[in-house]
Amino acid sequence: MLASFNLEKGLFYTAKQLFVNPGKLINEYLNGKTKYYYNPLKYLLMVTGISTLFSVWTGVFDLSVHNANELADFDTEDAKFQTEYMSFVKEYIGFVTLATLPFYSYISKLIFRKKK
């Protein structure tokens, strides 16, 4: 199983380094030291899949939708739209996550850019 997903090549090491020292990991990977790190695209797809499974199977997604609807106190038509929209998002949550990634990346770049 490890070989089919290529997990022995540093998935857990990459995850640890992303939390402990992300700048070093990125610089080393961009400078060609890729031997110890997991492929970034495969890592993104793996983490997206795991988070999707976790949020849907554990009911976290449905609970958050329910809580949001209670807090917003929608009227009937707005509640119907919200329910349809969230059903679509739940069905395609993996794609929605990947589609919003460029937006989050751009916002992160704006927030963490160095001042000149």
GIGIFEN-V107598 format. One record per helix or strand of 3 or more residues. SS is the DSSP state (a for helix, b for strand). FROM is the first residue (numbers start at 1). TO is the last residue. If there is no record, write none. Layout:
# GIGIFEN-V107598
{{SS | FROM | TO} {SS | FROM | TO}}
This chain:
# GIGIFEN-V107598
{{a | 2 | 5} {a | 7 | 9} {a | 11 | 20} {a | 22 | 30} {a | 40 | 57} {a | 60 | 72} {a | 76 | 91} {a | 93 | 112}}
